[in-house]
Amino acid sequence: MSFRDLRDFTEMMRALGYPRLISMENFHTPNFMLVSEVLFWLVKRYEPQTDIPPDVETEQDRIFFIKAVAQFMATKAHIKLNTKKLYQADGYAVKELLKITSVLYDAMNNKGVEHMDLSEEDSSKFKFDLGSKITDLKAARQLASEITSKGASMYDLLGKEVELREARTESIARPLEINEAEKVMKIAINCVMEQVQKTKDMLNNVALDEANLEAKIEKRKLELERSQKRLQTLQSVRPAFMDEYEKIEEQLQKQYSSYLEKFRNLTYLEQLLDDHRRTEQEMFEEAANMLCLMQNRLKEEEQLLLKGARRTGVRIVGTMQGGDTEEDEDSGDSEIDLDDDEEEDDMEDKSIEISPRKFVLRARKPEPLEESDNDF
């Protein structure tokens, strides 16, 4: 079923004047009541005098209704319908309903909506009454199947007529001998008597078998009673080592609960240890990153100071010792050479002594945990 077919069907039914509103969602699931109602309305629309029973309560009524509609449309409108799809009453039934609605819709468009009043004589000619002749239809169907089977068997027998004709003529031409006929009758009687005797023997054997089976049944019943009594005695007797077994089972339960508790504690402590190591590793990495940043910043400051001193013409003398003292400041002032005497005072003020500072960041490494046999 396509969306286009469903849309065309709903539009055609609306144009034909169907009193009920048909939605596109009505055929998503099987809806036989709606399909039967639409079929009955379409048949009445095509032939108002049609007599088709609308009962669809039981399964047989539904089958008969679908077959009647399909047969009517095939004989009157020459429209072949798929009864299986109609019986499904879902989206596939819309395609079959669309065959009838399209014919009526085309007729309405070509000739307009006309209400034809047929006379009683014409309507009686084409009246299709299945309700009153349902028994005749069943009888005719059964006779047709019997005629087919009888005709096939007759055809096979007629095929053997050529071979049997000679034997039949010989038997008819041969004179009847009383002695031979008596002999054949005696042989037939003996065969029948043998069959009767075999039947009697079988009946006697059946009686013997029945007695044997009854004896076996009684024997099995006695064995069953003995087994049940033995089972009751075994259930009532307490085993010898049952007390010890129960004590060991209680101890095992306690050990198992202790094991679960220790296992949970061990898992929790391992998780704490992993978290502690992770935090220490992060602190160590952060300290190392800070140390690298400070070293880079000091190098940049030293380069900037050196560039500034070169631009002003000042010679910078540094020491390998950290810290600044007054003696260093005096010695630094004495080691600066000036080219011009006029700029001596100005350059003394601009004398710079740089002593590298030492920044040492020590990252504390994680201390190893003491291992112990007692984890808890």
Secondary structure, 3 states (H helix, E strand, C coil): CCHHHHHHHHHHHHHHCCCCCCCCCCCCCCCHHHHHHHHHHHHHHHCCCCECCCCCCCHHHHHHHHHHHHHHHHHHCCCCCCHHHHHHCCHHHHHHHHHHHHHHHHHHHHHCCCCCCCCHHHHHHCCCECCCCHHHHHHHHHHHHHHHHHHHHHHHHHHCHHHHHHHHHHHHHCCCCHHHHHHHHHHHHHHHHHHHHHHHHHHHHHHHHHHHHHHHHHHHHHHHHHHHHHHHHHHHCCCCCHHHHHHHHHHHHHHHHHHHHHHHHHHHHHHHHHHHHHHHHHHHHHHHHHHHHHHHHHHHHHHHHHHHHHHHCCCCCCCCCCCCCHHHHHHHHHCCCCCCCCCHHHHHHCCCCCCCCCCCCCCCCCCCCCCCCCCC
